[in-house]
Amino acid sequence: MRVEHGAEVDCGLLASVYLELLGGRQPGLDFASPVDVVGAAERISRPARPHAPSAEELIAHQAMLQIISEPIWLIEA
């Protein structure tokens, strides 16, 4: 039974599972290292995708905001 919950604990557990799925511990795999050991040389560099919404998305978003009653971002704590 886990008594703690947090990103660091979860990352450690996920790393353990990932390594086991790969066939066991790999001495060169260090998550503290700035170098990605798994496939760093094989990565394809791609241009960043635009994250700005389109005009249609902005209109749809504004329409959705109009139908929300009592939005949590307007409630004072």
N, C-alpha and C positions, 0 to 999 in steps of 0.2 A: 504494500500500500504506500503510495506516495504522499508525503506530507508537505512537500514544497511544489510550487508551480512557478515556472518562469522561463523566459526565453533561453537563458543559458543552460538550464537543466534539460529543456526540450531539445535544444541543439545537440547536446552531448548524447542524449538517447538516440536521436535520429542519426547522428554520425556513427554510433555503434551498430545500429541496424544496417545502415548503408554499407559499412565495411564488411559485415557478415554476409550480406547479399552479394558482394563482390568476391567472396571466397575467403574471407579472413582479413586480419589486420595487415595493413601495408605500411612498412616502416617509413616510407617517403611521404605519406599523406599527413600533412600538418596544417590544420585549419588556421593556425596563427601566422603562417607564412604568407607573405604578399604574393607569392608565385603560385598560380594554379597548377598543381602537379599533374592532375588528370587532364590530359589532352590540350595543354597550353599551346603547344606548337601546331596543333591541328585546327585551331579555331579560325573561322573565317570572319574577317572584319566586315561589318555591314554598317551602312549609315544609320544614324538614329532616326527612329520614326517620329513624325510630328505628333505632338501631344495636344495641340490646340484643337478645341472643338470646332466643328463646321458651323456655319450659320444655321443650318437646319437643326443641329443638335442643341444649339443655344436657345432657339425658339421652343423646341420640345421641352427643354429643361425649365424654362420660365413658365410654360404652361403647366408642367407638373407641380412646380412650387405654388402655383395659384390654387391648386385643389387640396393642398395639405392644410389641415386645420391644427392649430396649436403646435407649430414646429418646435422641436426641442431647443433649437439654437436661439429662439426668442424668449424662452422661459428663463427668468432670473433665478439664480441659485439662492 
